[in-house]
Amino acid sequence: MYLYLPFREHLFHPDIGAYDSYGILALRQTHTGWVRETYIPDVTPSRTFIRTLCRRYIKEQLAPCHLMDVLQDEL
């Protein structure tokens, strides 16, 4: 089973200054607990959008190896 969690970051870019953004953390359930598979930082500034994506990926049980491709399609 896979779990996708949004995480918030405080970032800085020289052109726009400080900003908040959300990324996605992908976890896989094992017999010993949850293991981090991958994470993708700085996906979107929208908390609502990232939460919607995470819910969809959990429901569909998206394999983490496809996360970047699916995110690129979404954006």
Buried (B, 14 or more C-beta within 10 A) or exposed (E): EBBBBBBEEEBEEEEEEEEEBBBBBBBBEEEEEEEEBEBBEEBBEEEEBBBEBBEEBBEEEBEBEEBEEBBEEEE
